[in-house]
């Protein structure tokens, strides 16, 4: 089968590799029909994720059709259409029972990390019964791919961890796919204002279309000044960091108001400065989280009702054969006006 293989920082190649097979009774092998590229994949290619070994097939998102199931799988059968969660959950360990499967003792974020991932024609899914979701008959497939990772990530790590409430002033720093997912799901809680901050005017325009009440281009270095002016000098109730670099975390610390929340989503490959000399007395809550994907069922129902429309995050389509071009497009998102790209297997 064809698969995109990681060969160290900055190196990847579409190769012919062996089709995966069942290893445990609880496994399923899924024929991947659609997958996508995540910002985390770009972090891997930068060398930011040390757990990814050379020779690993990348990717942790997608949908597909069950090709084979182990004898211990009871919820799924050959031919079923399924949504692949970015988080593999055994469903039995202490962390899974605490609704924190991101730290599952036998799973967690392993696809495209410590085991082969979804940017391939087939993928092996451990603990299939608790790591896959059935796709409803009338579901839009592109929308389903968005439920693999970015929607639960934006919702859980940003909105839920940020404790967004009705009437809040919310700022989202970063208008990439995850930041926009946070923007879409923040609106579940009727905040008074949602300010989106980014360097790219195109993404800021998209943010306005998705429900931002104000946008700020931070290219001039005056984002903090502008946000403080919008909030009469009080700062925001919730600052959601959705990039993963020191500069955006710095903005969060500067704009959060007394009693506010900083909810970090971004994957940080380098250290940041924490200004406790300013924040220690301000009743600030700072949260971090790896997505647990425990809200996937909730989000799936919301998508199927038509109240959440993640398909609008998709801007480009490619075949798996064109995965290198897809990475170039996604890696040059500003120039290409790219949000999420869909990779389809023929």
SULBEL-V327172 format. One record per residue. RES is the residue in one small letter. PHI is phi in whole degrees, 0 to 359 (999 if undefined). Layout:
BEGIN
res=[RES	RES]
phi=[PHI	PHI]
END
This chain:
BEGIN
res=[x	x	x	x	x	x	x	x	x	x	x	x	x	x	x	x	x	x	x	x	x	x	x	x	x	x	x	x	x	x	x	x	x	x	x	x	x	x	x	x	x	x	x	x	x	x	x	x	x	x	x	x	x	x	x	x	x	x	x	x	x	x	x	x	x	x	x	x	x	x	x	x	x	x	x	x	x	x	x	x	x	x	x	x	x	x	x	x	x	x	x	x	x	x	x	x	x	x	x	x	x	x	x	x	x	x	x	x	x	x	x	x	x	x	x	x	x	x	x	x	x	x	x	x	x	x	x	x	x	x	x	x	x	x	x	x	x	x	x	x	x	x	x	x	x	x	x	x	x	x	x	x	x	x	x	x	x	x	x	x	x	x	x	x	x	x	x	x	x	x	x	x	x	x	x	x	x	x	x	x	x	x	x	x	x	x	x	x	x	x	x	x	x	x	x	x	x	x	x	x	x	x	x	x	x	x	x	x	x	x	x	x	x	x	x	x	x	x	x	x	x	x	x	x	x	x	x	x	x	x	x	x	x	x	x	x	x	x	x	x	x	x	x	x	x	x	x	x	x	x	x	x	x	x	x	x	x	x	x	x	x	x	x	x	x	x	x	x	x	x	x	x	x	x	x	x	x	x	x	x	x	x	x	x	x	x	x	x	x	x	x	x	x	x	x	x	x	x	x	x	x	x	x	x	x	x	x	x	x	x	x	x	x	x	x	x	x	x	x	x	x	x	x	x	x	x	x	x	x	x	x	x	x	x	x	x	x	x	x	x	x	x	x	x	x	x]
phi=[999	267	203	269	248	274	235	105	310	79	235	210	206	280	228	270	228	290	293	292	232	295	246	234	298	268	278	226	254	247	279	285	261	216	220	205	248	248	303	296	298	292	298	300	292	279	89	280	242	292	285	273	272	299	97	282	282	278	105	219	226	151	228	186	235	298	261	198	231	283	292	268	268	245	273	231	223	307	98	291	276	222	264	266	282	291	248	267	234	287	81	236	286	304	291	297	288	267	59	229	292	301	247	311	294	238	221	86	279	246	299	68	234	254	228	295	253	262	277	200	284	220	215	270	247	291	49	302	301	247	235	237	230	292	267	300	304	269	289	281	292	299	297	297	299	293	276	295	212	295	292	297	294	299	287	287	283	260	287	291	295	281	53	298	233	305	87	291	261	244	240	245	261	115	253	282	304	288	299	290	295	296	299	297	275	301	289	302	252	51	294	290	217	231	259	247	243	198	269	251	296	297	293	293	294	298	302	297	295	273	121	296	272	204	229	225	274	267	301	278	76	249	299	299	302	292	294	295	294	294	253	55	81	271	85	264	283	223	243	254	269	233	236	101	228	299	296	284	293	297	301	303	294	281	255	287	270	302	78	273	241	252	251	273	252	303	274	264	266	215	289	234	270	252	270	293	296	256	268	302	257	259	58	272	252	245	239	233	190	264	307	258	59	279	258	301	297	300	293	299	296	291	294	294	283	89	278	233	237	287	301	292	281	274	243	221	234	219	268	301	300	259	298	294	293	298	296	298	295	292	287	244	301	297	294	270	55	261	248	256	252	253	254	251	273	293]
END
